[in-house]
Amino acid sequence: MSTAPTTAQGTQKLTPELKAFIAEWKEKPGNLVMILHHVQQHFGYIPREVAFEVADLIDVPLAKIYGVITFYNFFKLKKPGRNQIQVCMGTACYLKGGEDIIAELEGILGVGVNTVTPDGEFSVEAVRCLGCCGLAPVMVINGEVFGKVKTESLQGIIAKFRNA
Amino acid sequence: MSYKQYILVCGGTACDSIRGMELFNALKTAVKENGLINEVQVVRTGCLGFCEKGPIVKVLPQDTFYVEVKPEDAEEIIKEHIIKGREVSRLLYDKEQSKIHVAIEGIDFYQKQFRVVLRNCGAIDPNVIDEYIARDGYKALEKALFDMTPQDVIDEISKSGLRGRGGAGFPTGKKWSFAAAQPAGQKYMVCNADEGDPGAYMDRSTLEGDPHSVLEAMTIGGYAIGADKGFIYIRAEYPLAIKRLENALKQAREYGLLGNDILGSGFSFDIEIRLGAGAFVCGEETALLASIEGNRGMPRPRPPFPAVKGLWGRPTVINNVETLANIPVILLKGADWFNKIGTATSKGTKVFALTGKINNSGLIEVPMGTTLREIIFDIGGGIRGGKAFKAAQTGGPSGGIIPPQFLDTPIDYENLAKIGSIMGSGGLIVMDEDDCIPNIAKFYLDFTVDESCGKCAPCRIGGRKLLNYLDKICDGKGTHEDIENMREISEAMSRASLCGLGQTASNPVQSSLRYFMDEYKEHIDDKRCRAGKCKNLLRYTIDKTKCVGCTACARVCPANAIAGERKQPHAINNETCIKCGQCYEICKFHAITRE
């Protein structure tokens, strides 16, 4: 996912590539959502100081950017863990025990949903239908899909990513 | 160039995620190593539909259908099947363990299906425009541009009886004619690919497996209404579909099928991709437009309808992916061919994502009018684990919960509305005896409350109230007065909400109150959940005659709620029990009962 350097929060800056993308989209109507997608793709979230820069570059108030970020589930204001775990909460996964997967993960990692472990290694999110309902229950770690997940196998999967 | 044999590997998201890509590469390597590169072509196609048994491999011309194929099997398929002509029997799909060859048409999962929308899914490589063209791709566009006037196109679509597949079922021809009737000027054609229904992935599979069909249809639509610009609004959660669309757009431009002066006709049209960002309400037309405009995706009152005032105030037609995928076929085969499929009011086919407690989950396409029984038992192979069928749910959070007595109702727009559900986009979720209906209603309400944009009070407040009542009932604290209040609020929400989300959000509640009142009553009166899903209503007890005192339950209990001497019967303290069920799982002597 994100390849951004792990500098401390508060010092993130738009990269030249992101600036070029914004310049390209500056005059296109309805550019804000697309720009935020690119920013998040790079940093893994939308850092506040970067949002300031975006506001300046495309000349929209920071309040509007904040409004858009918080409206959509996809955008994050906080830096996620090095390993991002997404557990599908679509109907098929819910029926087949998606909630148990979350409960088990919370137990293993010691943090609740939408929080990052203190060491910054993992974050767990309950997400909307990922569209692989044939494989329910489904979990995604750093883009890798795990289908027909069993709670017993979670410990092993987590260990693999912890040491990677 | 033609090959003697073709190996089709499913490249849909589900198969991909269980090493489908690795399998594709392994097959390619094996073909190369065995010197067959000029005789055998390995193709990565779109979704073949049978996700349950993925990854799927199909070998042509023998039409051999292999299921659950692993990359390690590649070598054997090449050595045995391709070279020696002997099918690898252990990989064949076999229902009766007979391991004999079954052609794809012979497989029960495919027998009652009829593929119009998914005509190319699983048959072509979606990354190669020539394969789409070889199967009559872009011929409909050529026909529209050179042999038909825009009005002819609209008339043909109207005559076909095609209705919107996104949910409400509005006649597509009519929608187009409204936009076409607006004075000439900037108009837009928008494809709604913001498939947000949990448990639905029809549009994703269509875009991944046959992206050009949607591009072709949008261009035809642009010609019909007089638009020169199109947008595809697609979920950011669908990276593979986005990648294939981007590639398809590039190829179509290179071939002069998009851009200025398409095929020398003088008509110009181009398409841009815009990403959604995870907001269910953006499936609603006006909210979707607000999102493309870069704003919070909140709906606005209609009229004016988007066909009159849409994107940036200009006339805009918004069609769903599946609706669009029908268009090229209708123009090529004719409205009269299309309107013979289906029922009196609902023409054509419908794609469903069949999921839940079913044996064969996957992507299916059936003629309108097929019954739920045919879908669930013939195509879906019945309920998993031989359990009893309890309900089917269509239309996602906006739809209703359908009880067994309607299994034989032919599915079309009107019939589903009559029994309190909607067609919706095509999620079809099957529930068995282990599912608790009030709990499912709560699941859907939880979703719609979270997704409500908050603009109008009926949806914002009503949804929250409904959820509170459902929480109470599932906790065993509900009353009969709560049920009456839920009925009243549901009614108010469906009448007074601003957009489709709020108007339909109470459907799971209304339909479940109608058909599964006995379950609500049990939760309220008997404080009992027959499915064992509502944790606060569960009671675990140890049968003293069966307990041997092995202490396994006491050791696993995280709340220290189980006490007893070694080799003596144990007992559970229900005051401290947190109802996690671990003791129930671990007991080897079936001494623990849950009720």
Interface residues (C-beta under 8 A of the other chain):
Chain A: P29 G30 N31 L32 V33 M34 L36 H37 G67 V68 F71 Y72 N73 F74 F75 M89 G90 T91 A92 Y94 L95 K96 V127 R128 C129 L130 G131 C132 C133 G134 L135 A136 E144 V145 F146 G147
Chain B: T13 A14 D16 S17 I18 C51 E52 G54 E195 G196 D197 P198 G199 A200 Y201 R204 A236 E237 Y238 R274 L275 G276 A277 G278 A279 F280 S291 I292 E293 G294 N295 R296 G297 M298 W312 A353 T355 G356 K357 S361 G362 Q393 G396 G427 I429 M431 D435 I440 F443 Y444 C453
